[in-house]
Structure formats: structure tokens, C-alpha cells
Amino acid sequence: MVSQANTLKTKKETLWTNYLEDFLLTGRVEGKKAKTLEWYKAILTPFVNYLNQEGLSQLTLRKYVNNLYDRLKITSVDAHILAIKGFFNFLIFYSRRQTQKEEFAKKLSELKLKEVAGYDEVVIKFDWEK
């Protein structure tokens, strides 16, 4: 029998891994070059593994960056920070977009517009960036 702690750890690991996979897939779909995506993956995979073990907090981020300063040159640390910021910006945008999409779908639902032809297209094509 799998313990509840192992199940929670697995779910957390899967969550961060899924976020990274989504980030890389989105980059590919948006036309980022293969080398750029390889660069992100090389930098963010160890970071995601760290988050899987330590969780996300200001303290864990500071510890991670401090460890980078102990191991790498400043320019390399700057590159890691740039990749991490890009990853977090993606997660923030994705989070806002999902919330806006859910709110918009709820408003349409309240107006009973689901029966209107093209409902799905409206939800999909609506400009979520504001």
C-alpha cells in the first residue's frame, strides 16, 4: 500500500514536472528555436527537481540562487535567474488566463449562451490578454 505522504509527494512532483512540460511545449508551439528550448530545459529541470523536494517559498528560492552563486560564474547565475523568471512569468500568465477563461465561461453560462452556435469558438478565440 502506498503511503499518503508518498502520494502527496508524487502529486507535487508531477505538478511541477507538468508545469515545466507545458512551458516547453508552449514555447515550441509559439515557435521558439529548439536550442532555446534545450537551454530552458537544461536550466529548469534541476530547478523543478529542487522545487519538488523543497517546495516553493522565498526561502527555498534564495537558497537555490545562493547555491548557484557558490557553483557558477555570475553570468551563468544571471542566465539561470533569467530562465526561472521566464518560467514564473509563464505560470503567472497561465494562471491569470485560466482564471479569466473560467470567469468568462461562467458569465456566458449564467447568460445561458451555451445554446448559441459558436459558443466554444468564442471561449477559445476570446483575447485573454489584457
C-alpha positions as a Markdown table, in Angstrom:
| # | Residue | x | y | z |
|---|---|---|---|---|
| 1 | Met | 0.0 | 0.0 | 0.0 |
| 2 | Val | 1.3 | 3.4 | -1.0 |
| 3 | Ser | 1.5 | 5.9 | 1.9 |
| 4 | Gln | -0.3 | 9.1 | 1.8 |
| 5 | Ala | 3.0 | 11.1 | 2.1 |
| 6 | Asn | 4.3 | 9.3 | -0.9 |
| 7 | Thr | 1.1 | 10.0 | -2.8 |
| 8 | Leu | 1.3 | 13.7 | -1.9 |
| 9 | Lys | 5.0 | 13.9 | -2.9 |
| 10 | Thr | 4.3 | 12.2 | -6.2 |
| 11 | Lys | 1.4 | 14.6 | -6.9 |
| 12 | Lys | 3.7 | 17.6 | -6.1 |
| 13 | Glu | 6.5 | 16.3 | -8.3 |
| 14 | Thr | 4.1 | 15.6 | -11.1 |
| 15 | Leu | 2.6 | 19.1 | -10.8 |
| 16 | Trp | 6.0 | 20.9 | -11.2 |
| 17 | Thr | 7.0 | 18.5 | -13.9 |
| 18 | Asn | 3.8 | 19.1 | -15.7 |
| 19 | Tyr | 4.3 | 22.9 | -15.5 |
| 20 | Leu | 7.7 | 22.6 | -17.0 |
| 21 | Glu | 6.5 | 20.3 | -19.7 |
| 22 | Asp | 3.7 | 22.7 | -20.5 |
| 23 | Phe | 6.2 | 25.6 | -20.6 |
| 24 | Leu | 8.4 | 23.8 | -23.0 |
| 25 | Leu | 5.5 | 22.7 | -25.2 |
| 26 | Thr | 4.1 | 26.2 | -25.3 |
| 27 | Gly | 7.4 | 27.5 | -26.3 |
| 28 | Arg | 7.6 | 25.0 | -29.2 |
| 29 | Val | 4.1 | 25.8 | -30.4 |
| 30 | Glu | 4.9 | 29.6 | -30.2 |
| 31 | Gly | 7.9 | 29.0 | -32.5 |
| 32 | Lys | 10.9 | 29.2 | -30.1 |
| 33 | Lys | 14.0 | 27.6 | -31.5 |
| 34 | Ala | 15.0 | 24.1 | -30.5 |
| 35 | Lys | 18.3 | 25.4 | -29.0 |
| 36 | Thr | 16.4 | 27.9 | -26.8 |
| 37 | Leu | 14.1 | 25.2 | -25.5 |
| 38 | Glu | 17.0 | 22.9 | -24.8 |
| 39 | Trp | 18.6 | 25.8 | -22.9 |
| 40 | Tyr | 15.4 | 26.3 | -20.8 |
| 41 | Lys | 15.1 | 22.5 | -20.2 |
| 42 | Ala | 18.8 | 22.2 | -19.1 |
| 43 | Ile | 18.4 | 25.1 | -16.6 |
| 44 | Leu | 14.9 | 24.5 | -15.4 |
| 45 | Thr | 14.9 | 20.7 | -14.9 |
| 46 | Pro | 17.3 | 20.9 | -11.9 |
| 47 | Phe | 15.3 | 23.8 | -10.6 |
| 48 | Val | 12.0 | 21.9 | -10.9 |
| 49 | Asn | 13.6 | 18.9 | -9.2 |
| 50 | Tyr | 14.6 | 21.2 | -6.3 |
| 51 | Leu | 11.1 | 22.6 | -6.1 |
| 52 | Asn | 9.7 | 19.0 | -6.0 |
| 53 | Gln | 11.8 | 18.3 | -2.9 |
| 54 | Glu | 11.8 | 21.6 | -1.1 |
| 55 | Gly | 8.6 | 23.3 | -2.2 |
| 56 | Leu | 8.2 | 26.9 | -3.3 |
| 57 | Ser | 8.9 | 29.8 | -0.9 |
| 58 | Gln | 11.1 | 32.9 | -0.7 |
| 59 | Leu | 13.5 | 31.0 | 1.5 |
| 60 | Thr | 13.8 | 28.0 | -0.9 |
| 61 | Leu | 14.3 | 30.4 | -3.9 |
| 62 | Arg | 17.0 | 32.3 | -2.0 |
| 63 | Lys | 18.7 | 29.0 | -1.0 |
| 64 | Tyr | 18.6 | 27.8 | -4.6 |
| 65 | Val | 20.1 | 31.0 | -6.0 |
| 66 | Asn | 22.7 | 31.1 | -3.3 |
| 67 | Asn | 23.7 | 27.6 | -4.2 |
| 68 | Leu | 24.0 | 28.8 | -7.9 |
| 69 | Tyr | 26.4 | 31.6 | -6.8 |
| 70 | Asp | 28.5 | 29.0 | -4.9 |
| 71 | Arg | 28.9 | 26.8 | -8.0 |
| 72 | Leu | 28.7 | 29.1 | -11.1 |
| 73 | Lys | 30.1 | 32.3 | -12.5 |
| 74 | Ile | 27.9 | 35.4 | -12.1 |
| 75 | Thr | 27.0 | 35.4 | -15.8 |
| 76 | Ser | 25.8 | 31.8 | -15.6 |
| 77 | Val | 23.8 | 32.6 | -12.5 |
| 78 | Asp | 22.2 | 35.6 | -14.3 |
| 79 | Ala | 21.2 | 33.2 | -17.1 |
| 80 | His | 19.6 | 30.8 | -14.6 |
| 81 | Ile | 17.7 | 33.6 | -13.0 |
| 82 | Leu | 16.5 | 34.8 | -16.4 |
| 83 | Ala | 15.2 | 31.3 | -17.2 |
| 84 | Ile | 13.5 | 31.0 | -13.8 |
| 85 | Lys | 11.8 | 34.4 | -14.3 |
| 86 | Gly | 10.6 | 33.4 | -17.7 |
| 87 | Phe | 9.2 | 30.2 | -16.3 |
| 88 | Phe | 7.4 | 32.0 | -13.4 |
| 89 | Asn | 6.1 | 34.7 | -15.8 |
| 90 | Phe | 4.6 | 31.9 | -17.9 |
| 91 | Leu | 3.0 | 30.3 | -14.8 |
| 92 | Ile | 1.5 | 33.7 | -13.8 |
| 93 | Phe | 0.2 | 34.3 | -17.3 |
| 94 | Tyr | -1.2 | 30.8 | -17.5 |
| 95 | Ser | -2.8 | 31.2 | -14.1 |
| 96 | Arg | -4.5 | 34.5 | -15.0 |
| 97 | Arg | -5.6 | 33.2 | -18.3 |
| 98 | Gln | -7.2 | 30.2 | -16.8 |
| 99 | Thr | -9.0 | 32.3 | -14.2 |
| 100 | Gln | -10.2 | 34.7 | -16.8 |
| 101 | Lys | -11.3 | 31.9 | -19.1 |
| 102 | Glu | -13.2 | 30.3 | -16.2 |
| 103 | Glu | -14.8 | 33.6 | -15.2 |
| 104 | Phe | -15.8 | 34.3 | -18.8 |
| 105 | Ala | -17.2 | 30.8 | -19.3 |
| 106 | Lys | -19.2 | 31.2 | -16.1 |
| 107 | Lys | -20.6 | 34.6 | -17.2 |
| 108 | Leu | -21.6 | 33.1 | -20.5 |
| 109 | Ser | -23.2 | 30.2 | -18.7 |
| 110 | Glu | -25.1 | 32.5 | -16.5 |
| 111 | Leu | -26.5 | 34.2 | -19.6 |
| 112 | Lys | -27.5 | 30.8 | -20.9 |
| 113 | Leu | -25.4 | 31.4 | -24.0 |
| 114 | Lys | -24.2 | 27.8 | -24.2 |
| 115 | Glu | -27.0 | 27.1 | -26.7 |
| 116 | Val | -25.8 | 29.8 | -29.0 |
| 117 | Ala | -23.9 | 28.4 | -32.0 |
| 118 | Gly | -20.2 | 29.0 | -31.8 |
| 119 | Tyr | -20.0 | 29.1 | -28.0 |
| 120 | Asp | -16.9 | 27.1 | -27.9 |
| 121 | Glu | -15.2 | 29.2 | -30.6 |
| 122 | Val | -16.0 | 32.4 | -28.6 |
| 123 | Val | -14.4 | 30.9 | -25.5 |
| 124 | Ile | -11.4 | 29.7 | -27.4 |
| 125 | Lys | -10.8 | 32.8 | -29.6 |
| 126 | Phe | -11.5 | 35.4 | -26.9 |
| 127 | Asp | -8.5 | 37.6 | -26.4 |
| 128 | Trp | -7.4 | 36.7 | -22.8 |
| 129 | Glu | -4.5 | 39.1 | -22.7 |
| 130 | Lys | -5.4 | 42.4 | -21.1 |
